[in-house]
Amino acid sequence: MCGLAGYLDPGRPPERAVLAAMGEAIRHRGPDGDGIYCDAGAGFGVVHRRLAIIDLTDAGAQPMVSHSGRFVLAYNGEIYNHRDLRAGLQASGRAPAWRGHSDTETLLALIEAHGLTAALGAVRGMFALALWDRETRTLTLARDRMGEKPLYFGTLGGRMVFASELSALAALPGAAPSIDPSSVAALLTWGCIPAPRSIWDGIRKLKPAHTVTVDAAGIGTPSPYWSLPDVVQATAADRGQPHEARDAEDAIEALLTRAIRDQCLSDVPLGAFLSGGIDSSLVTALMVAGASGPVRTYAMGFETARFNEAPAARRVAEHLGTEHTEFIVTEADALGVAQELGALFSEPFADSSQIPTVLLSRLTRTGVTVALSGDGGDEMFGGYSRHVMAPRLWAKAARLPPSLRGGLGRVGTSGAGIARRMASRPALSRLAERAGLPVTALDRIGHLTGALGSAGDLGDFYANLVAGPADVRALLPGVAPPDPPWPDPPAGLTEAEGLMFRDTSWYLPEDVLVKVDRSTMSASLETRAPFLDPLVVEAAWRLPQSVKIDGGRGKQILRRILARHVPEAIADGPKRGFAVPLDDWLRGALRDWAGDLILSQRFLDASSIDRAALERLWARHQSGAVNAGGTIWSITMLAAWMEHWHRPHRAGS
């Protein structure tokens, strides 16, 4: 795993010192080495920071020049099928005289032999890349299908720039971008800033599965080279056919086994995140089944019992015989990491599970350099409670007159304080668990009923569920609420499949994978997600809903596969989620720090957030009248980011 940054400024030779500073800003993404390439005549320069995983020698160093000398590649990621692609080049007589065994060299050779578009269609992996064509003096940026690796681009200080993280762009001399108010509204609504927006005006994120070309004339229009809607539509006929349960289970297990085998390719120590949930337990079980020695696993827990996943992970580890390490997060740990997040996430980001993810990444990095994860299983196999419960709840609520639904929403919202006290009772927590609900379900009763009360259809209900409860219009006067960041589901999907499609399209790349990338790379740790292998993605969408969701429970096929490797009591466990007691922390250990940040006059002046609306929200949360931790955390992360990256005297705010 690596980081890259650079710029194109025709008419001015690139400055190596500037590129070095950009690279130093993302050193955490690649502490093992750096390289700079400059094309003085074209005004192009790129810097690469290397986290050496495959081919640790200089033969794997970047930026890498192709064997013909035409192309220069700076690349962040891993191509898991690169050995098969290399063998194919050999068999067709298109292979160069190999200098080493890195996937970077394979990718460059594939581009030279077949062109970039064909190469991107052939690779299975995660990546963000910058490809410079010395002959045409064009730069092409590309990002992997599912959005595992980040890439920013745009115009800054008269230069056309790109980078893995905004911190590299902040290192440019004279960089003084302004904050995009619409991106702040998105952050307060979704807890993240979905592509193509970024927090900085004039800088965009490249969407997953897209490329964009840059030349002396400017930045072109990004275009897709792969499409999730196309995959969903292409597999529609398969979803309509009867599926034998055993055959479907065998097929998915075989594909996951292959993906895990390929993703275990590494020249450095490798392990796995293990939460005790279905996805990470299945990945670990299949790793163990194919391993020649012990597999190392890492887990995180909390002092608060109902949020503590460590015992479940420990049971799985003991059964599978892994070398297991766990860490229990205290409120003091949370406070310490929270104060670092503004610096670690070079763009404001507010999924509070970033706190344990950062801590878990640091713990894991003490033992390994690469960790496999279960990310993606929920989105494609019906793992979130909303996939199972939302269609049912909406079917019942839709029978009520809108006025009665609205009244129900108001009653539920006003009862948030009661729900919070109920959630702390062990008996009720156990009841929610037996019902297959996540640990935060009781905390969110007020938000759930409010989401139902104001919805006009299931799509509205989904939008209300995934959005924060705060009134963005009140907090940001004059700024329009953001449009939904997901595309409309293709025709022919069931209601639950439509929700899974939405989550795969936006929540996975814009929240889950951002959290994982920034948290792990801050610790110089690479993660790999077997569920996001393109073959697994396509196979998952061939399955009908009944194979995934049945009997009021999601991920049924994954549960049955896991039961082949662990006791059924483990395989049939409830959805847990990597939740944290954020609402309580913001009334306790994090209260003073967060309050000082978000209620400071400097922050309020620079962010344009309305003081009176924020003070009301803060007071109601502190009193327990509402659980507004998600919105308050979004504002806190904005304030923490501005303290580090966008102080008024630096950016002219």
C-alpha positions in Angstrom: 0.0 0.0 0.0 1.3 3.4 -0.8 0.5 7.1 -1.4 0.9 9.3 -4.4 0.7 13.0 -5.3 1.7 15.3 -8.0 0.7 18.1 -10.4 0.7 19.3 -14.0 1.7 22.9 -14.6 2.5 23.3 -18.4 5.2 25.9 -19.0 6.9 25.6 -15.7 9.3 22.7 -14.7 8.1 20.8 -11.6 10.0 21.5 -8.4 11.4 18.5 -6.7 11.4 20.2 -3.3 7.6 20.8 -3.6 7.0 17.2 -4.7 9.1 16.0 -1.8 7.0 18.1 0.6 3.8 16.6 -0.8 5.2 13.2 -0.3 6.3 13.8 3.2 2.7 14.9 4.1 1.6 11.3 3.3 4.6 9.5 4.6 2.3 7.4 6.8 0.9 5.8 3.7 4.4 4.6 2.6 7.2 4.8 5.2 9.5 2.3 3.4 10.7 4.6 0.6 9.9 7.4 -1.8 10.5 8.3 -5.4 10.0 11.3 -7.6 9.6 11.5 -11.4 9.7 14.8 -13.3 9.0 15.6 -16.9 10.4 19.1 -17.0 9.4 19.9 -20.5 5.7 19.1 -19.8 5.6 20.6 -16.3 4.6 17.2 -14.8 5.8 15.8 -11.6 4.7 12.9 -9.3 5.9 11.6 -5.9 5.3 8.2 -4.6 5.5 6.9 -1.0 6.0 3.2 -0.7 4.7 0.6 1.8 6.6 -2.4 0.5 4.4 -5.5 0.3 5.3 -7.5 -2.8 8.9 -7.4 -4.2 10.6 -5.5 -1.4 13.6 -4.8 -3.6 14.3 -1.7 -5.7 12.8 -3.5 -8.7 9.4 -2.7 -7.1 10.1 0.9 -6.5 7.9 3.7 -7.9 7.2 5.8 -9.9 8.0 3.1 -12.4 8.8 3.7 -16.1 7.6 1.1 -18.5 10.0 -1.0 -20.5 9.3 1.0 -23.7 9.9 4.2 -21.8 6.6 5.6 -22.8 4.6 5.3 -19.6 5.2 6.3 -16.0 3.1 4.8 -13.3 2.5 5.8 -9.7 0.2 3.4 -8.1 -1.4 2.7 -4.7 -2.9 -0.7 -4.2 -2.6 -4.4 -5.0 -3.4 -6.4 -8.1 -4.3 -9.8 -6.7 -4.4 -11.7 -10.0 -1.2 -10.2 -11.2 0.6 -13.6 -11.4 -2.1 -14.9 -13.7 -1.9 -11.7 -15.8 1.8 -12.0 -16.0 1.6 -15.6 -17.1 -0.9 -14.6 -19.8 1.5 -11.9 -21.1 4.2 -14.6 -21.2 2.0 -17.0 -23.1 1.0 -14.4 -25.7 4.5 -13.2 -26.3 3.7 -9.7 -25.0 5.8 -9.9 -21.8 8.9 -7.7 -21.4 12.1 -8.9 -19.9 10.9 -8.7 -16.2 13.1 -6.7 -13.8 11.3 -8.1 -10.7 8.1 -9.7 -9.5 6.0 -6.7 -8.4 2.4 -6.3 -9.4 3.3 -2.7 -10.5 5.5 -4.0 -13.2 2.8 -6.5 -14.3 0.2 -3.7 -14.5 2.5 -1.5 -16.6 3.3 -4.3 -19.0 -0.5 -5.1 -19.3 -1.1 -1.4 -20.1 1.6 -1.4 -22.7 0.3 -4.6 -24.3 -3.4 -3.9 -24.3 -4.1 -0.2 -23.3 -5.3 1.2 -20.0 -9.0 0.4 -20.5 -8.5 -3.2 -21.3 -6.0 -3.5 -18.4 -8.5 -2.1 -15.9 -11.1 -4.6 -17.1 -8.7 -7.5 -16.5 -7.3 -6.7 -13.1 -8.8 -7.9 -9.8 -7.6 -5.7 -7.0 -7.8 -2.3 -5.3 -6.0 0.7 -6.6 -5.7 4.4 -7.3 -3.2 5.2 -10.0 -1.7 8.1 -12.0 -0.4 7.1 -15.5 1.7 9.6 -17.3 2.0 9.2 -21.1 5.3 10.8 -22.1 4.4 10.6 -25.8 1.0 12.4 -25.7 1.8 14.4 -22.5 -1.4 13.3 -20.9 -2.1 12.1 -17.4 -4.8 9.5 -16.6 -6.1 9.0 -13.1 -8.1 5.8 -12.3 -9.7 4.2 -9.2 -10.7 0.7 -8.4 -14.2 -0.7 -9.0 -15.5 -0.6 -5.4 -13.6 2.5 -4.2 -11.2 1.0 -1.7 -8.4 3.4 -2.5 -8.8 7.2 -2.6 -7.8 9.8 -5.2 -8.4 13.6 -5.2 -7.9 15.9 -8.2 -8.6 19.4 -9.3 -7.1 22.8 -9.7 -5.2 24.6 -6.9 -2.9 27.6 -7.2 -3.1 27.5 -11.0 -1.9 23.9 -11.1 -3.8 20.7 -12.0 -3.2 18.6 -8.9 -3.9 15.0 -7.6 -3.2 13.1 -4.4 -4.2 10.2 -2.3 -5.1 12.6 0.5 -5.8 16.3 0.9 -2.8 16.6 3.2 -0.5 16.3 0.3 -2.3 19.2 -1.5 -2.1 21.3 1.6 1.7 21.1 1.3 1.7 23.0 -2.0 3.1 26.6 -1.6 0.4 29.1 -1.5 -2.4 26.6 -1.3 -5.4 28.4 0.2 -8.6 26.6 -0.9 -11.9 27.7 0.5 -14.4 25.4 2.2 -17.3 24.2 0.1 -20.5 24.9 2.1 -22.4 22.2 0.3 -19.8 19.7 1.5 -20.3 20.9 5.1 -24.1 20.2 4.6 -23.3 16.7 3.3 -21.0 16.0 6.3 -23.7 17.1 8.7 -26.3 15.0 6.9 -24.4 11.8 6.1 -21.3 11.9 8.4 -19.1 11.9 5.4 -18.5 13.9 2.1 -19.5 11.6 -0.8 -17.7 11.8 -4.1 -17.3 13.7 -6.3 -17.3 16.5 -3.7 -14.5 17.2 -1.2 -14.4 19.7 1.6 -12.3 22.0 -0.5 -13.9 24.0 -3.3 -12.3 23.2 -6.6 -11.0 19.8 -5.5 -12.9 16.6 -6.3 -12.8 12.9 -5.5 -12.6 10.6 -8.4 -15.6 8.2 -8.2 -15.0 4.4 -7.9 -14.5 2.6 -11.3 -13.8 5.9 -13.1 -10.9 7.4 -15.0 -10.2 11.0 -15.9 -7.7 12.5 -18.3 -5.7 15.6 -17.7 -3.6 17.5 -20.2 -2.3 21.0 -21.0 -5.9 22.0 -22.0 -7.3 21.1 -18.6 -9.2 18.4 -16.8 -11.5 16.1 -18.8 -14.8 14.7 -17.7 -14.5 11.5 -15.6 -16.0 8.4 -17.2 -16.7 4.9 -15.9 -14.9 1.8 -17.0 -17.2 -0.5 -14.9 -20.7 -0.1 -13.6 -22.5 -1.7 -10.6 -25.9 -1.0 -12.2 -24.7 -2.9 -15.3 -23.7 -5.8 -13.1 -27.0 -5.8 -11.3 -28.9 -5.7 -14.6 -26.7 -8.4 -16.2 -27.4 -10.8 -13.4 -31.2 -10.2 -13.3 -31.9 -13.4 -15.2 -29.9 -15.5 -12.7 -31.7 -13.9 -9.7 -35.0 -15.1 -11.3 -33.9 -18.7 -11.4 -34.3 -21.3 -8.6 -31.1 -21.8 -6.7 -30.2 -25.0 -4.8 -29.0 -23.9 -1.4 -26.0 -26.3 -1.4 -24.9 -25.3 -4.9 -25.1 -21.6 -4.1 -23.1 -22.1 -0.8 -20.5 -24.1 -2.6 -20.1 -21.5 -5.3 -19.7 -18.6 -2.9 -17.4 -20.5 -0.6 -15.2 -21.4 -3.6 -15.0 -17.8 -4.8 -14.2 -16.5 -1.4 -11.6 -19.1 -0.9 -10.0 -18.1 -4.2 -10.1 -14.4 -3.3 -8.6 -15.1 0.1 -5.9 -17.2 -1.4 -5.0 -14.5 -3.9 -5.2 -11.7 -1.2 -2.8 -13.7 1.1 -0.1 -13.1 -1.5 2.5 -11.0 0.5 6.2 -10.8 1.2 5.5 -9.4 4.7 3.6 -10.7 7.7 -0.2 -11.0 7.3 -3.2 -11.4 9.6 -6.9 -10.6 9.9 -9.3 -8.4 11.7 -11.7 -10.5 13.8 -14.8 -9.0 15.4 -16.6 -12.3 16.0 -19.3 -11.3 13.5 -20.3 -13.4 10.4 -18.1 -11.7 7.8 -14.7 -11.5 9.6 -15.2 -14.9 11.1 -15.8 -16.4 7.7 -12.8 -14.7 6.2 -10.7 -15.9 9.1 -12.0 -19.5 8.9 -11.2 -19.7 5.2 -7.8 -18.2 5.8 -7.1 -20.9 8.4 -8.4 -23.6 6.1 -5.9 -22.6 3.4 -2.9 -21.6 5.6 0.2 -23.6 6.1 0.8 -22.2 9.6 -1.1 -20.3 12.4 -3.1 -17.2 11.3 -2.8 -14.1 13.4 -6.1 -12.3 14.4 -6.7 -9.0 16.1 -9.9 -7.8 17.9 -11.1 -4.7 19.7 -13.6 -4.5 22.6 -15.0 -1.9 24.9 -15.4 -1.5 28.7 -19.1 -0.9 28.2 -20.4 -4.5 28.1 -23.2 -4.1 25.5 -20.7 -2.7 23.0 -18.0 -5.3 23.7 -17.3 -7.6 20.8 -14.1 -9.1 22.3 -15.7 -12.2 23.8 -17.3 -13.2 20.6 -14.1 -12.8 18.7 -12.2 -14.7 21.3 -14.6 -17.7 21.0 -14.0 -17.8 17.2 -10.3 -17.5 17.6 -10.2 -20.3 20.1 -12.2 -22.6 17.9 -10.1 -21.9 14.8 -6.8 -21.9 16.7 -5.5 -18.5 15.6 -2.8 -16.5 17.3 -5.2 -14.0 18.8 -4.6 -10.5 20.2 -7.3 -8.2 21.7 -7.4 -4.7 23.1 -10.1 -3.2 25.3 -10.9 0.5 24.5 -11.4 2.7 27.6 -12.9 6.2 27.6 -9.3 7.5 28.1 -8.2 5.7 24.9 -11.2 7.2 23.0 -10.5 10.7 24.2 -6.8 10.4 23.2 -7.6 9.2 19.7 -10.5 11.6 19.2 -8.1 14.5 19.7 -5.9 13.1 16.8 -8.6 12.5 14.3 -8.6 16.0 12.8 -5.0 15.4 11.8 -5.3 11.7 10.8 -8.3 12.3 8.5 -7.2 15.0 6.1 -10.8 15.6 5.2 -13.6 15.8 7.8 -15.1 12.4 8.5 -17.6 11.5 11.2 -18.3 7.7 11.4 -17.5 7.3 15.1 -16.4 3.8 14.7 -13.2 5.4 13.3 -12.1 5.6 16.9 -11.8 1.8 17.5 -10.7 1.3 13.9 -7.7 3.6 14.4 -6.8 1.8 17.7 -7.3 -1.6 16.1 -5.1 -0.6 13.2 -2.3 0.5 15.6 -2.5 -2.8 17.5 -2.5 -4.9 14.4 0.5 -3.1 12.9 2.6 -4.2 15.8 2.4 -7.7 14.5 1.7 -7.6 10.8 1.8 -5.3 7.8 -1.3 -6.6 6.0 -4.7 -7.5 7.4 -7.7 -9.1 5.7 -11.2 -7.8 6.7 -14.8 -8.7 6.3 -15.8 -5.3 4.7 -18.4 -5.6 2.0 -20.3 -8.6 3.3 -23.1 -6.6 4.9 -23.8 -4.5 1.8 -24.1 -7.4 -0.7 -25.5 -10.2 1.4 -28.2 -8.3 3.4 -26.3 -7.8 6.6 -27.7 -4.5 7.9 -30.9 -4.5 10.0 -32.4 -1.9 7.6 -32.2 -4.5 4.8 -34.4 -6.9 6.8 -36.6 -4.5 8.9 -37.1 -1.4 6.7 -39.3 -3.0 4.1 -41.4 -4.7 6.8 -41.7 -1.5 8.9 -42.6 0.6 5.9 -45.3 -1.9 4.7 -47.0 -1.5 8.1 -46.4 2.3 8.4 -47.7 3.0 4.8 -51.1 1.8 5.8 -51.4 4.6 8.3 -52.6 8.1 7.2 -49.7 10.6 6.9 -51.0 12.6 9.8 -50.9 9.6 12.1 -47.4 8.6 10.9 -46.2 12.1 11.6 -47.6 12.0 15.1 -45.9 8.6 15.7 -42.6 10.2 14.6 -43.0 13.1 17.0 -43.9 10.8 19.9 -40.9 8.5 19.2 -38.5 11.5 18.9 -39.7 13.0 22.1 -39.1 9.6 23.8 -35.4 9.4 22.9 -34.4 10.0 26.5 -36.6 7.1 27.7 -35.1 4.9 24.9 -31.6 5.7 26.0 -32.3 4.6 29.6 -34.0 1.5 28.3 -30.9 0.6 26.2 -28.7 0.5 29.2 -30.7 -2.2 30.8 -29.1 -5.7 30.2 -32.4 -7.5 29.8 -33.7 -5.2 27.1 -30.3 -5.3 25.3 -30.5 -9.1 25.3 -34.0 -8.9 23.9 -32.8 -6.7 21.1 -29.9 -9.1 20.4 -32.3 -12.1 20.2 -34.4 -10.2 17.7 -31.3 -9.8 15.5 -31.0 -6.1 16.1 -27.7 -4.3 16.4 -26.5 -3.1 19.8 -27.5 0.5 19.0 -31.1 -0.3 18.0 -32.7 0.9 21.3 -30.6 4.1 21.2 -32.0 4.9 17.8 -35.7 4.3 18.4 -36.4 8.0 18.3 -34.6 8.4 15.0 -36.3 5.4 13.6 -39.8 6.6 14.4 -39.0 10.1 13.1 -37.7 8.6 9.9 -41.0 6.7 9.4 -43.1 9.7 10.3 -41.6 12.0 7.7 -41.3 9.4 4.8 -43.4 9.4 1.7 -42.1 6.0 0.5 -39.5 3.4 1.2 -36.8 5.4 -0.5 -37.6 8.4 1.7 -37.5 6.1 4.8 -34.1 4.8 3.8 -32.8 8.4 3.2 -34.1 9.4 6.6 -32.6 6.4 8.3 -29.1 7.0 7.0 -29.1 10.7 7.5 -28.4 12.4 10.8 -31.4 13.7 12.8 -30.4 17.3 12.9 -32.0 20.1 10.9 -29.3 21.1 8.5 -31.3 24.2 7.4 -31.2 25.5 11.0 -27.5 24.7 11.5 -26.5 26.1 8.1 -28.8 29.0 7.2 -28.9 29.6 3.5 -27.2 26.3 2.5 -29.4 23.8 0.7 -29.5 20.3 2.1 -27.6 17.9 -0.1 -29.1 15.6 -2.7 -29.0 11.9 -2.0 -25.5 10.5 -2.9 -26.8 7.2 -4.3 -28.2 6.4 -7.7 -31.7 5.0 -8.2 -31.7 1.2 -8.0 -32.2 -0.6 -11.4 -35.6 -1.8 -12.2 -36.6 -5.3 -11.1 -35.0 -5.4 -7.7 -36.9 -6.3 -4.6 -37.2 -3.6 -1.9 -34.5 -5.2 0.2 -32.2 -5.6 -2.9 -32.8 -1.9 -3.6 -31.6 -1.0 -0.2 -28.5 -3.2 -0.6 -27.8 -1.5 -3.9 -28.0 1.9 -2.3 -25.6 0.9 0.5 -23.1 -0.7 -2.0 -23.2 2.4 -4.2 -22.5 5.0 -1.6 -22.3 3.9 2.1 -19.6 1.3 1.3 -17.2 3.5 -0.7 -17.9 6.8 1.0 -18.1 5.8 4.7 -16.9 2.2 5.4 -13.9 2.2 3.0 -12.9 5.8 3.8 -12.8 4.9 7.5 -10.8 1.8 6.9 -8.3 3.3 4.5 -7.5 6.4 6.5 -7.5 4.6 9.9 -5.2 1.7 8.7 -2.9 3.9 6.5 -2.4 6.3 9.4 -0.7 3.2 11.0 1.0 2.2 7.8 -1.1 -1.0 7.7 -2.6 -2.4 4.5 -6.0 -4.0 4.5 -7.6 -6.3 2.0 -11.3 -7.2 1.6 -12.1 -10.5 -0.1 -15.8 -9.8 -0.3 -15.0 -6.9 -2.7 -13.3 -9.2 -5.2 -15.1 -8.5 -8.5 -15.9 -12.2 -9.0 -17.5 -12.3 -5.5 -19.4 -9.1 -6.2 -20.9 -10.4 -9.4 -21.8 -13.8 -7.8 -23.5 -12.1 -4.9 -25.8 -10.2 -7.2 -26.7 -13.4 -9.1 -28.3 -14.7 -5.9 -32.0 -14.1 -5.2 -33.0 -12.3 -2.1 -34.3 -15.5 -0.5 -30.8 -16.9 -0.3 -29.5 -13.8 1.5 -32.5 -12.8 3.7 -34.8 -15.4 5.1 -36.8 -15.9 8.2 -36.3 -12.3 9.3 -32.5 -12.6 9.2 -29.8 -11.4 6.8 -26.6 -13.0 5.4 -28.2 -16.5 5.6 -25.9 -18.0 2.9 -22.8 -16.7 4.7 -24.1 -18.1 8.0 -24.5 -21.5 6.4 -21.0 -21.4 4.9 -19.5 -20.4 8.3 -21.4 -23.2 10.0 -19.2 -25.6 8.0 -16.2 -24.3 9.9 -17.4 -23.2 13.4 -20.2 -24.3 15.8 -23.6 -23.3 14.7 -24.1 -21.1 17.8 -21.2 -18.9 16.5 -22.4 -18.9 12.9 -25.9 -18.0 13.9 -25.0 -15.0 16.0 -26.6 -11.6 15.7 -25.4 -8.6 13.7 -23.1 -6.7 16.0 -21.5 -3.8 14.1 -18.4 -1.9 15.2 -20.5 0.6 17.3 -19.2 2.8 20.0 -21.2 4.5 22.9 -20.8 7.9 21.3 -23.9 9.5 22.8 -22.7 8.6 26.3 -19.1 9.6 25.5 -20.3 13.1 24.3 -22.0 13.5 27.7 -18.9 12.2 29.5 -15.3 11.8 28.6 -15.5 13.7 25.3 -17.9 16.4 26.5 -15.5 19.2 27.5 -13.2 18.7 24.5 -16.0 18.6 22.0 -17.9 21.5 23.6 -14.8 23.7 23.7 -14.2 23.0 20.0 -17.6 23.4 18.5 -18.8 26.3 20.6 -15.7 28.4 20.1 -16.3 31.7 18.3 -13.4 31.1 15.9 -14.9 27.9 14.7 -18.4 29.3 14.4 -17.2 32.3 12.4 -15.2 30.1 10.0 -17.8 27.4 9.5 -20.9 29.6 9.3 -22.8 27.2 11.6 -25.6 29.0 13.5 -24.6 29.4 17.2 -28.1 29.5 18.5 -29.2 26.3 16.7 -26.0 24.5 17.8 -26.3 25.6 21.4 -29.9 24.2 21.4 -28.8 20.9 19.9 -25.9 20.6 22.4 -28.1 21.4 25.4 -30.8 18.9 24.4 -28.3 16.2 23.9 -26.6 16.9 27.2 -30.0 16.7 29.0 -30.8 13.4 27.4 -33.9 14.8 25.6 -32.4 13.6 22.3 -29.6 11.4 21.1 -27.8 13.8 18.7 -24.4 12.3 19.0 -24.1 11.6 15.3 -24.7 15.2 14.3 -22.6 16.6 17.1 -19.8 14.3 16.2 -19.9 15.5 12.5 -19.6 19.1 13.7 -16.8 18.1 16.1 -14.9 16.4 13.4 -15.3 19.5 11.2 -14.0 21.7 14.0 -11.1 19.3 14.7 -10.2 19.2 11.0 -10.3 23.0 10.7 -8.0 23.4 13.8 -5.3 21.3 12.0 -5.8 21.9 8.3 -7.9 25.0 7.7 -7.2 27.6 10.3 -8.5 31.1 9.2 -5.0 32.6 9.2 -3.8 29.9 6.8 -6.7 29.7 4.4 -8.0 33.2 4.5 -11.4 32.1 5.9 
